[in-house]
Amino acid sequence: MDNTTATPGAASAAAGPEPVVLTGALFYIAIAFSAFQIITAAFSPLSSSVVRAVHVGFLLLMVFVLYPPLRQKWLGWAIGAVAFATGLYQWVFEGDLIQRAGEVTPADMVVGIVLIVLVFEAARRAMGIALPIICACFLAYALFGQYLPGELAHRGYGLDQVVGQLGFGTEGIYGTPIYVSSSYIFLFILFGAFLEHAGMIQLFTDFALGLFGHRRGGPAKVAVISSGLMGTINGSGVANVVTTGQFTIPLMKRFGYESSFAGGVEATASMGGQIMPPVMGAVAFIMAETINVPYVDICKAALIPAILYFFTAFIMVHFEAGRAGLHGMAKEDCPNPWRAIRDRWYLLLPLVALVWLLFSGYTPLFSGTVGLALTVVLIFGAGVMLGFGSMGWRIAFWIAIALACSAFLKYGIGAVVVVIAVLGVVLYVRQGGRAILRTALLALADGARHALPVGVACALVGVIIGTLTLTGAATTFAGYVISVGENSLLLSLILTMLVCLVLGMGIPTIPNYIITSSLAAPALLHLGVPLIVSHMFVFYFGIMADLTPPVALAAFAAAPIARASGMKIGVQAVRIAIAGFLIPYIAVYSPALMLQDDSLLETAYVVIKAVVAVVLWGGTAIGYWRARLNVLERVWAFVAACLLVAAVPVTDSVGFAMAAMLGAWHWYRSRSPGTPDTSVPDGARRHG
């Protein structure tokens, strides 16, 4: 039996690294959950509605067993079994439910109410109270909104209508977010879990450490680069914090960074993984489904902003290192980055294959399935290959594996499954091979565990989507934003940003995006902001919201590792990320930044403008370039950065001129023989 218990809400990312370990029966349930998702993704034996329902059933079962009421395991198992039965109800009575769509029977009412209650409670236990409270407000509005005054009131809906909307069909709990969670998201989480167990974290860390560890502020730069690379395979910001942070935060502290700043660097860099292609956060998949565009278009739109996001973090830690007089590691203590690539280059092949498939027009579901299958083939193949002493035999082995796997182009994914099965049998009968099989089982279980907070959030926000669809409440808010934007687009953008940041004080990025995009994104589209740009604007600030106090999920996840206050880490994270606040605004006024313009020249111009603006605002926040910036210089830099946001020739010209004047003056002043070395506070230089 599972020996893990936790108090309600203990799984919240805000509480720090996940303390849960899957053992006993729950371990095998997690494996069954992953196996179910893989089979349904690869072979589609069940309808989408059944897959969604069973997916939610597995989520609820695991949450209640992991976090049982009153810390009674038997009670958690009992409630979890009831929750799983609600999913089976959708499977068994699928035909009847379709035939009587819109008509709710007494049995349907019971099952629907139980499902809604358990989803709320599971979210509270897995994520804390904030999101359930917000969703409860929407549920209350659906039930009692007819009693509100003026335009806020709706025509009124009965309990059977609300339960039918939320508990059945595809516009409530089983809506688009759960569809995405049960297909794309779960597969990509498994993809990242297998690569992590295969040693991808070590590859990225060694590569970043070798390139930047010996440079000024090297440990912090290693955190930025390694977290950015992890973001290419893992779209979870909090997961990045608790994995890469275990190495990077102590490293930064050892070389002179304050605990809060070290935690802030890791939190900022890790959250950027959600916007880094090709494996972005769950929001990217939900966005693609919501606005009905190919996932690759989302990746293209996010590419430059993601690079700029990490450039922002990189340049901010560079300035901070200069201000504090922090040096890097000794070069001889840093690993050879190219040797790290040479030793583990094969781990990059699934990622390369994934990118090729996505940009070749294949669906994310197909691409994720193939990418995951190839990852397993590489892990199993590497284990089998250890028995070959000759290099010739090894080369021949990999050629044979490649030829066998290429059969999927003709025979489908089943060909790769056969290859995996054969390799698995070989590992099972060989000495040492079973350890690799156990690693694969651990990856399956870890994938299911990491999917819990994402899946539960997707299920609960279905309440919001169902309410907005049923009542049409989004139109009222959108009308308000439009009325503000008719006078000033900037005010509408600021209002949307504030909504994202305020909501993000209590809820993760996924529900934050769904709520805000449902309310504000249509209004921004009406005001002339391109569809993808408006949604990316909301997405970007949803990520930033996880860094802003008082409730900063990423910051609190880093707190136990950094041994510092989550609030202080959040303040430092905002300080590091503040320059990046300009990027989505620049994208709105110049959509070429998100590759929404065919002109490469225009895109290059906007990128240069964004880089200059980030450097200016970074200097304002940190107060350092080549030397310390005085108050007048920081104000000048701030004004110049603001002028570069708007796509107006006059403001651009003035902004570039001010930037050039400040840069020339600062370079001259910092090179002046009479200028003291102000990079070291209090006259004491800190060395690693």
LOMISE-221426 format. One record per residue: x, y, z of N, C-alpha, C in turn. Coordinates in steps of 0.05 Angstrom, whole numbers, plus 5000, padded with zeros to 4 digits. Layout:
<pts>
XYZXYZXYZ...
</pts>
This chain:
<pts>
501749765000500050005000501750255000500650464991502050724989502450825018504850915024505451015050505751315050504851455030505051745028502451875036502652055054500352205062501052495062499052665060499552955060496953095068497253325078494953485085493753605060491253685062489953815039491554055029491954055004493454274992496454244994497354025005500253995008501653964982500353894961501653864935501854114921500954334932501154584919504054644913504454744889507154814881508355024900506555184911507555394929508855274954508355034959509454904983512354814979513254824955515954744949516054494933518354354932518654114917516553904925515753754906513653554911514753344930513353314953514353124972513352844968511752794948510352544944512152344930511852094938513151874925511051654921510851554897508851354891509951084898508550934915509350664922506950494923507350234926505250044929503250044905500750014912498649994892498450244875498850474887498650724873500850744851503150634856505250634836504350484811502950264814502050114791499550244778497950384794495750534782496850764764499050894774500251104758501350984731502550754732503450624708501150554690498950454701496550394686495450644673495450864687494551124677496151204652498851184655500551254633500151064609499850804615499450614594496850664579494750734594492150804582492451034563493851244571494151474555495851414530497851254532499551184509497951024489496450824499494950654481492750804466491350974481489251134468490351334448492751444454493951634436495051494411496151254414497451114392495450974374493350864385491550684370488650784369487850984386485151094386482950884387483050704407480950504409478350604420478350834433476050944447475351224436472851304440472051574432473351784449473452024440474752244455473252294481470652274481469152334506469752124528470151874520470851664539473651704549475551774532478251824540478352044560476952264555476852494574475752404601473652254601472352174626474151994643475351794630477151614644479651764653480651944637482952114645482352264671480052384672479252524697478952334720477852094714477551894735480251814747482251764730484951704740486051934756485752174747486752414761485652424789482952404791481652424817482452194835482651954825483451724841486151764853488151844837490851884847491052114867489552334862489652554881488552484908486252344909485052274935486652064949488051894935489751694948492351824959493452014944495752154952495252344975492952474975492152664996489452595008489452375024486852275034485652455055482952475056481652625077482252515104482652695123483252615151485652435153487352425132489752265131489151965135486751895127485851615128486151495100487951305096488451195070486051055058484650905076482350765066480150945056479851185068477951375060478751495033481351545029482351645003481851444981482351194987481750984966478750964960477150994980474250974976473251204959473951444966473151674950474351664922476851584920478151564894476651364877475751134888474250944873471651054862470251204879467751334871468351534848470551684851471251874830471851734804473351514805473951364781471451244768469451174785466951064775465451274759465651534765464351734749465351734720467951674717469051654690468051404675467851174690466850934679463850964671462351124686459551174679459351294651461151484645461051604618461751394597463451204603464250994585461950794580460750694602458750484600456150594587455450844594452850954583453351164562455551134547456251334527454051364506452951144496450851164476448351294486447551214511445151334523445451634527447851714536448351994542448252164516449152054494449052194468446252214459444652004462441852004453440152204468440552224494438952404510440452664517442152754499443653004504441753234511442353364533440653584542438553494562437953244564436053134583437552984605437353084629438852964652437052794668437752534671436152354687437052374717435452264735436252274763439052144768439651924754442351804757444451994746443952124724445752324713446252544734444152634747444352854766446252774789445952534799447552434821450552424812450952294789453752264779454952544773453452724761454452984754455153144778453353144799453953304823456353184838456452914840458852794853461352864838461352864811463652934796464553214801462653404801463353684805464553734832463253614853464253644880467053534883467553294872470153164875472253314859471653424837473653584822474453824838472553964850473154194868474954104891474253884904475753794927478553704919478753564897481353464887483153704881482053914868483654144862484654284888482854294908483654414933485954264946485853994945487853834957490453844941490353854915492753844898493954114894492354334895493354594887492854824907491354774929490654984947487855094942487155294957484355384958483655594937485655734926485155974910483455914885484355724869482955654844480155554850479655364869476955284875475155514882476155714897474455944905473656094880475556154862474856294838472856144821473255884818471355724802468655704816468655704842466155694857464555954852465956174849464556424843463156404816464556294796463256254770460856064772461155844787458955654791456555794804457155954825454956104838453656294818455156414801454056594781452156444762452956204754451156044737448555974750448655924777446355834792444556074800445756294807444256514820444656784806445956784783446557034769444157194760441757064759439357204750438457414771439557394795438757584816440557834817442657844800444458074800443258304785444158544791442958784778444058834751442558974734443459084709444458874689446558944675447658774654448958524664449558514690450858284701448958044703446358084703444457874707444057714681443557454684442857284661439957184665438957034646436156964646435356744667437356614678436856414698436956134687438255954702438555674693438055484716436755264711436155074732438554904739438354764762440554594770441154384750439054264738439554054718440954164694440454414686441854534663444854574670445354674694448154724702449654464704448454264717449854004720450253874692448253894675448653784648450753924632451054184636453154344622455854274633456154254659458754214671459653924673457753744678458553464683458353284659457253374637456953204613457553384588458053254566458553404542461453504541461853694524464553794518464954094523463254214540463554494546463654544576464354334591464654364620467254234629467054064649469353924660470753764638469253654620470453494598470753664573471353924577471654104554474454094542475054304527477554324512480054284530480254414554482654374570483154084577481053934584481453644590482053484565480953564543481653434518484653454512485653704516488453744511490153604532489253604557490653464578490853164574488653044563488552754559489852664534490752854518492152774493494952894492495153144483497853254479499453274505498253404525499753484549500953234563499353034567500352794580502652664565502452644539504552524523507152684526506952944525509353114526510553114554508853084575509953054602511452794604510352574593511752314592514352344577514252484554516652524538518852644554518252864569520252984586521152814609519352654621520052474643522052264634521652144610523451944600526152064594526252304582528852424577530252504602528852594622530152664648531352414660529952194660530951944672533351834655533451904629535551814612538051984615537952204629540352364634540352634620538052734610537952984596538653214614537853204639538553424658541553454660542953234663545853244665547153354640546053274616547053374591546753674590544453784595543954064594545654224614545854114638547354244659550354254652551454034644554254024636554854214613553054224593553454394570553454684579551454764595551255044604553655114622554354924639556654974658559255014642559654854622562054874606562255134590560055234580560055474564560255724581558755734604558455984618559355974647560055744658560655724686563055884694565055924676567456074683567256374678565056464667564656744661563656904685563557164682562657334704559757254712559357194737556757104746555956844734557956674728557456434713555356244725555256184751553256004761550356094755549856354757547156454751546556424721548556464704548156434676547656134669548955964684548555674680545655604686544555724708541755684715539855774693540456004681538756104660538855924635541255854626541455694602540455404606541155284628540255004633537254994636535955194649533055194652531755244625532955414608531855464582531955214565534155064567534454814552532454604562532054594589530154404600527354474591526854734586524254824576523554704549525554624533525054504507523854224509524154094532522953834536520953814558520854024575519054024598517754294600515154294595513654554596512754634623513654504644512754564671514854734685514054984692515955164706516755064733514754984749515354894776516954634776516454454757518054214755520954284748521354484732524154574726525454674751524054824767525154934792526254714809524654504813525354304833527254094821527854104795529753924783532454064779532554254761535054394756535854564780533854664796534554824819536054684840535754414842537254264862540254294858541154344834543954384828544754684826543154844812543855114805543655304829541655274846541355454869543655424889544355184898546755164916549355264902549555214876551955314862552155614862549855754857549856044858550556144886549456024906549956104934552856064941554055854931556855794937558756004925557856134904559556324890558756614896557356654918556956924927554257054924552456924909549757034906548157004932546557204938544757174961542656954956541756834977539856614974537356694959536256924966533757014953534257074923536557194916537057244888537556984873538956794885539356534872536656394866534956394886532256284882530656434861530956704860529556864840530556804812533156764809534256704782533056434772533156234789532155974781529155984775527556124792524756144788524156284761525456494756525056644731525756484707528056364708528956204685527155964680526355834702524755584699521955644687520755864696518155934685518155984656520456074645520656124617520455874600520755644613520455394598517655354586515655484598512955454589512555584561514355774554514055914529516155834509517955644516520155564499519455334481519255364455518755144437521054944437520654694429518154594417516154484437517054394461515154294481514554524500512554674494511754894511509954794533509054974550507254904571504454814560502854714579500254624572498554844558499055084566497555314555497755324524500155264514500555274485498655084470498354844481496554644468493654734471492954834494490254934498489655164479491655344476491355574458490855484430492455284421492155194393489355084388488254934408485554834405483455054407483855244425481955454430481555634405483755724394483555904371483755764344483955494345483855324321486055394301488455394311490755424293492755194298494355124279496354914283498254974306499054774320500854814343503454934334504354874310506854984300506655284297504355394291503955684290504355804318503455674338503955764366506955764372508355554364511255534368512655764353511955824329513156034313512756304327510356344336509756604349511256634376511756414389513056424415516156424413517256354391520156304388521756554396521356784383522957014389522357124417519757154426519357234453520657054474520756794469522056604488525056664489526256694466529156754466529657024480527957224475528257484489527857454519525957284527525557244555528057144569529356944557531856834569534157034566534157184544536157394541535857604564533357664570532857844592533957744618533357494625534457374650537457364649538657294626541557274623542857544628541857754615543058014617542658134645540458074658539958174685541958044705542457784703544357664721547257754715547757824689550357934682550758204695548658374694548858634707549158604737547558424749547758394778550458284786551658104771554258004777556358224776556058404756557958624754557558824778555058874785554559054807555658944834555358684838556258554863559058454862560458474839563158384837563458084839561657934827561757644829563157524804564857334810566357204789565156924784566156794763565256524757567056314769566656074760568355854769571055854754572855714765575355674751574755504726575955584704575355454679576055154679578155084694578954804695576954634711575354764727573254624743570654584727570454704704568054684688568354444668566254294664566354074644566654184616567654014598567754074570564954054558563854274548561054264538560754074514562854074497562653914473563053614479564553554500564753274509562053174520560553364534557953284544556053224520556253374499554653324475555553054462558153014461559252764448558352514464558252534490557552304507554652244506552952444503550052394506548552514482549852534459548552654435546052514427545952254432543652094423541052184436541252304461538852394475537452624460538952764442537852984427536252884403536552634395535152544371532152554374530952464396527952484398527052774396528552954408527853244407527953344378530053264364530353344336528053224319527452974324525152844310522552984316522153054341519753194348519453464333521553614333521553874319520953834289522253634277521853574248518953504243517853334259515053244255513153484258513553644279511753874283511854064260514254124251514554324229514054204202513653944201512853814175509853784172508453884192505553894189504053674204505553494218504253284233502953404259500853274268499453374292501153344317500753504337502253474362501753194375499353084371498852814382500652604369500752614343502452424328505352474334506152724334508952794339509852714367508152764387508752694414508952394418507052244405507151954406509751834395510451934371512951844358515351924374515452174384517652264400518052104425515852034439515951874463516951594456515951474434516751204426519751194420520751394405523551404398525251434423524351584442525851614467526151344482523951194483524050934496525950744480525850764453527550594437530550664443531150914445533950994451534850904478533050924498533850834525534250534526532350384514532650094514534950014496535250144473537450074455540150124467540450344482542950404495543650184516541550084529541949864548542849614535541549544513542349304498545149324487545849564477548349604463550749564482550349584508552549554527553849284525552449094514553548824511555348794486555449004469557048984445559749114450561948974449564549084453565749224429565149124405566149234381564649474371566049684362564749924352563149854326564249674310562849594286560149464292560049294312557549174320555549384331556549574345554849784355553549954333555250024313554150174291552050014276552749754271550849584257548249564273548449544299546049524316544249764313545450004314543850244313542650284285544150194264543050204237540550024235540749784246538549594246536149714261536649834284534449954299533150184283534850344270533750574255532050474232532950264218531350154196528750034206528849904228526349784239524350004248525450214260523650434269522450584245523950604223523050754200520550624188520050374195517650234185515050374194515250544214512750674223511650854202513350954183512351124161510350964143510650704142508950534126506850384142507650284165505850114181504750244206505550494210504450634234506150584259505150694281506650684306506950404316505250214307505549944315508249824310509549904288512249804282514249884303514050124314515850214335515250064361512650014366511849864390513149584389513149454366514349194363517349204370518749414360521549444366522049484396520349644409520549684438520149414453518149264444517549004457519948814455521148804432523448624428525748714445526348974445528549074462527949024492525449054499524649004527525048714535524448524518524848244524527848184527529448304509532348264511533448374537532548604545533448724571532548554595530148434593529148284615530848034620531847914599533347664602536347704606537247944603540147994605540748104633543248054641544148154666544348464666543148584685543148874687540949014671539648864654537548994637535049064652534448914673532048974688532149244702534549344708534749604720533749824701534349784675533349974655530349954652529249724654526349694653525049824677526349804700525249934724525350244721527450334707527650624702525350714684524650554665522350614647519750624663519450434681517050434698516950674716519250754727519351004743518551244727519451254702518751484684515751484679514551254674511651234670510151344695511051254719509751344743510151644748512651734744513252024747511652194728511352104704509752244684506852284694505652064704502952084715502852274738504852264756504852434779505152734771506952794752507253064744504753174729503252984718500853074703498553144722498653074747496453114766495653414768497453594776496553874779495553994753496853924731496054034705493253934698492853664701490253544694487953644711488453664737486353754756485654044750487654204744487054484737485454504712486054334692484554334667481654244671481254054690478553964696476954184709478154314729476654514745475954754728477854854711477255094696475055034675474454784671472054714655469554834666469454874693467155004706466955294696469155424693469155704683468255714654469455534638468755534610465755464606464755264621461955194619460155424628460855564649459255794658459256014637461556084627461656294607460156224582460255974573458855884550455855884555455055804578452155784585450956064588452356244601451156504608451956734590454156694574455056914557456357144573457357084597458357304614460857434603462357284586464857394575464257644558461957654546461357884528461258144544460258134569460058374585462758484591464658314601467358404607468758504582468458354560469758424535468858704526466258754529465159014522466459244538466959184564468259394580471159444571472559234565475359264555475359414529473459344511473259484485472659784489470859844508470260124512472660284522474360154539476760284548478760304525478960094509480860094487480260284464477660354462476960544441478360814445478960874469480361124475483361074478484160844487486960784490487460484490488860384470489560104469491460034492493260224498495160184520493660124546491560274552490060234577488759954577487759864554486659594552488759384558491159424547493359234551494259234581494359474593495159484621492959354638490459394632488259264646488458964644488958864620489158574616491558464631493858604631496158524646495558504676494258714686493558714715491758484722489758424705488058194710489657934712491557904694493257664694494957644720496157874727497857874750496357834776493957954778492357924802491357634805490257524783489357244783491757054790494057124779496356954783497356954812496357134829497057124857495956884871493956754859492756524872492456274855492756304829492256074811494556034792495055794782497255744763496655864735498655834718498555954691496155854675495655594676493555474659490855604664489755584688487155724692487256024689489556144696489856424691489456494662490756344645490556394616487656354607486456134615483756074606481756284614481956374639480056584649480556844633483056934633483557194621483157194591483956984578483656974549480656964542479056834558476156824553474857094555475957264573474757524579476057744562478657754561480057984549480957944520481857694513482957654487481057734464478457664465476657744444476458054442476658184464476558484464479058594450481458474456483858574443483758514413482558294405482258234377480558444363478358524377476558724366478058994363480059044380481559294379483859284359483959064343485959054322488458894328488658774352490958604359490558334346492558234330492257964318491557754337490057544328489057334346491157204362493257104349495356964364496857154383497257404374498657594391497057654416494457694414492757744437492857524457492757274448492957044466495757014477497757064462500457044472501057264493499757494490500057704509499057614536496657484536495557374561497257154572498156974555499956754563502456854576503757044564506257154575505957264603503857414607503457534634502357324654501157114643500456894661502956764672505056744656507656644666508856834686508757094680509857294698508457284725505857224725504257214749505257004769506556794759507656594777510156684791511156924784513557034797512857264816510457374814509757614829508557554856509657664877508557634904505657754905504057674925504857524949504757224946503457124925503356834921504656774894507256714895508756654871509556364871508156204855508455914856511355834852512655944831515355874825517255954847516856194859518556294880518356114905515956034912515555864935516655584931516655494905517755234899520855244903522055474898524955504901525755544930523855634947524555714975525855494991524855254992526155045008529054984998529455004973532154944962534055174969533155424965534855654971535055715000533155605016533055665045532655955050530756065036530056345038527056385036526156615044523356675043522256675015519956545010518756544984518056824975517256994994516557274988519057424978521357384991523857524982524657424955524457164951525057044925523357164903520657194909518857304890519657594882520457754902521358024897523758024878525657854884528057844867527357734839525457544837524657444811523357664794521657834806520458054792522658244783524558294800526758474793528358374769528758114768530157994745528457994720525857944723524157914700522958174690523258394705521858634700522358744672524858714662525458814636523858664614523258414620521658264600518758344598517758514616515058614614514558774589516758874577516559034553515858864529516758614529516658444505513858414493511858324509509158294498507958554488508658784501507659044492508759104464511359064461512659104435511358934414510758684421509558494402506758594393505258714412502558814404502759034384504659224389504959444371506559374346508159164347509659064325509458764323507258654311506858364311509058214297510858344282513058204269514858074290514758164315516358034336515457744340512957684334511857414336511557284309513057384290513157274263510357274250508857494256506257534243506457704218508857754210509457924186511357774168510857784143512557634124515257774119515558014129518058164124520158094145522257954136524457894154525958144163526058344146527358594153525858734176523158734175521558844196521958694222522058424220522458264244525158314256527258344240529958404250530058674264528658864252528559134264527259124292524958984293523558974319525158824340526558614332528258464350530458644362531758794344533858984353532659184373530359284366529059484383528459364411527459114411526758974436529258924452531458844440533958804454534959054467534959274452535759534463533959614487531359584484529459654505529959484530530559224527531059054549533659134564535759194549538259284561537859544576536259734565535659984578534159944604532059784603530459744626531959574647533659384637535259234655537159404671538359594657540159784671538559954692536060014685534460164704533960004729533259754726532559584749534959514766537159434753539559344768541259584776541359784759542960014765545859984757546459814737549159754729549359684700551459784686552259684660555159604661556859784652559759744656560659844684559160024695559460134722556660194733556560284757554060354768552760594754550160574750548660794738547560974760547861244757546761424776543761454771542461614788539561644787538661764760540061974751539462104726539661914702541861754702542261554681540061344681539161254704537061054705534361164696533761414703531361544693531461574662533761664653534161694624533761424609534861214620534560944608531660854609530260914630527460834632525760974611526161234608524661384588525261284560527761234554528561134527527260864521527260684541525960424538523060444532521660614546518760654542518160764514519860944504519461054478519760844456521260634461521760424441519460224440517560234458515360044458513460084435512560334432510660394411511960394383510460294364511460274336510860534321512060744331511661004319514461104311514861194286517561274277518761484295517161684304518261894320519361794347517661634361518461524386520861334384520861174362523161004358525661154354525561364338527961524332528961664357527161774373527961904398529061704418527761464419528661254437531461154430531961104405534561014396536661234401535961484396537861704400538561724430536561714447537161724476538861494485538261254474539861014481542761044472543161154448545861194438547361394454546061614462547361824478548061714505546261564518546861454544549061244542549061074522551160874519553861004515554061214498556561344494557561484519555761614533556561754557557461554578555961334582556661134602559361004595559860944570562360824562564661014568564261274562566361464567566861494597564661514613564961544642566261304655565561064646566660824658569560774650570460894628573260874620574961094631573761294642575261524653577061434675579661524675581461444696580561524723579061744725578161834751575761694762574561514746572161374755572861144773571961144798572560924816571160674808572260444817571060184812568660154831566260204820563760194836562359934834563659744821562259484817562159324842563759394862563959234886562859404910560659324922559459474944561259454969561359684983562659705008565659635006566759654982569659614979570659334982568859144982569658864986568758704962570558574948569958404926569558114935567257994926566757714933567657534910569157334917570157144899568856874903568856714882568056434886570156274900
</pts>
